[in-house]
Amino acid sequence: LAKKYRLKKLEIDNLLRKGQRFFSTLFNITYLPGAASGVAVVISKKISTSSVQRHRLKRQIMSVIEKNPLPKGHLAVILQKKVTTVSKEEIDSEYRKILEKL
């Protein structure tokens, strides 16, 4: 994902405070409508203590986000524990379902 689409710390804090939340079994998405698009992926150490696995998951999520059109506004994807056991195709289909709700 291009650097211009990454959110800064203050933008993430504002998004998590004021954004609208959408839930699924694999991740929670917080969305705040706006003019510019921006994305943040949040992976807790509770998901995996291995940084290698956390970064692999983040790369998978980023590739799913890149394949689908970005909505106008800020988006935070917060991963759940179950995401470690599913395939990339399942992640993609779940992400698309949530995008339809936006």
JOVENWO-V347046 format. One line per field, one symbol per residue. phi: phi as a letter, one per 20 degrees, with the letter a starting at -180 (. if undefined). burial: # if it has 24 or more other ideal C-beta (glycine too) atoms within 12 Angstrom, else .. A space follows every 50 residues. Layout:
phi: ???
burial: ???
This chain:
phi: .fffeeeegfffgffffdfedcdbfeadddccfafeebccddcffffbfe fffffffffffffffffdffffpecdddfdgfffddefffffffffffff ff
burial: #.....#...##..##..#..#.#.#######....#######...#... ......##.###.##..#.##.########..##.#....##.##..##. .#
